[in-house]
Structure formats: structure tokens, C-alpha cells
């Protein structure tokens, strides 16, 4: 099994910055893509950004130029640097990992961390 532990959420004013972190642990052989998803009240969970093990990135159109995803493969950790935050970024942010373990390949989710952008 893989455990994903997120940290870094909180309350920030519009225009501010915040960095989310997500550390994966467990019986991990390797991790393919890691990503961040968000879910606002009454909405479906959607992709924010993803990064492959080789460093290729994908971003939602709404965050391009403001958010940067990165990862430290040695630490099985993924980061999301969020700048120029807007109230519409308010959501629960979930970490996701596509990982190989001793039971095979599976998709894993963190417990979520709340981001609130408000003055």
C-alpha cells in the first residue's frame, strides 16, 4: 500500500502564494505520474497539474502561468507552488500517485488539504 500525506494548505489572501507538499510512503517500487487535483463545493474533482517521473508536466488552463508542479523522485514527494492565488482557487486539494508496489500498479489518493483564498 501507498500512503500520501499532503501539507501546506491554509488561508491566503488573493494575490498571495502557497506551496503544497505531498509525500508518498509505503511499499513503493516506483511512481509514474504524480499530480494534484482540486474539488470545490458542489463540483467534481478535477486535475490541477500532473508530472511524470521524467519531469513532463500538464496543467489545467486556469492555473497555467500561476502554478508550478515539481517533484523530488528520491523523496517520493510532489510539490505545487501556487502564486497569484484567486478566490476561485478555493478548494480541497488532493494528491494523486500512479505507483507500483508489491501488489502491482494502482492509483492512490491523499486525504486532501483545504486551500481558502479570501480577504
N, C-alpha and C positions, 0 to 999 in steps of 0.2 A: 504494500500500500504506500501511497504518497500523501504526505500532509503538506498543505500550502498555508503559510501563515502570512497574512498581509499586515502592514502597518503604515502609518503616515497620514491617515485621513484626519479630518477635523473641519473646523470652521475657518473660512478665509474670506477676506473682503474681495469684491470684484476688482480685477486687475492684479490680484496677488498671485503668488506661486506656492506650490506644494509638491512634495515628492512622495510617491507611494513606493513601497518595497514589498516584495513577496519572496519568501524563502521556501524552497522545496526541500523536504527531508523524507527519509524512508529508504526502502529497498530499491533504490533507483539505479538502473543500468545506464540509461541515457535519457535525455529530454530533447524532443524535437522542438516544436514551436511552443512558445510561452506567450501569453497575452493578457490583456486587460479588457474587461467588459464592464458596462455600466447598466444599471437599471433604475430608472426614475419611477416614482409612484404612479401606478396606473399604466405603465409602459412595459414593453417587452425588453428583455436583456439584449443588449447589442454590443457589437465589437467596437472598442475604442482604438486599440492598437495591438499589433502582434509582431513577434520577432522570431526568426528561425535560429537554429543552432549556429548557422553560419553568419548570422547578423542581418539578413534581409528583413526589411520592415514593411508593415502595412498600417495605414492609418485611416480612420473614419474621416470623411471630408470635413466634418465640423471641427476637428481638432488639428488638422494639418497646419503646420507652422507655429502652433502653440504648445503642443505636447511632444515629448520625445521619449521613446521607449528604448531601453538598453538592458543588457543582461551580463552577468558575470557567470560564465559556464562553470568555473572552478568552484563557485559557491552555490550553484543551482539557484541563483537569485535573479529576479527581473525587477526593473525599476520603471516608473513612469514619472517623468518630470513634467509638471503641468504649470505653464506660465499663462499670463493674461487670462486668468480664470473669469468665467462669466456665470451669472446666476443659473443659466440653463445647463451648466456642467454639474449642477447639484444632482447627486445620485448615490446609490451604493455601488462601489467599485469592487469587482470580483477578479481575482487572479485565476488564470487557467493554464494548465500544462498538459501537453501531449507526451506521455512518458512511457518508457519501457521499464518494467520491473520483473521480478521473478515469476509473476503470473501472466506476463505478456504486456501488450500495449493497451493503455487505457487513457481516458481523458479525466482530468482531476480539476476540482474547483476549491478555491479558498472560501472562507466563511463570509467574506465581504467586509469592506470598510467604508464608512459613511463620509462623503465629502459634501459639505454645505458651503455654497458661495453666496454670501449675503452681507449687506452693510448694516 
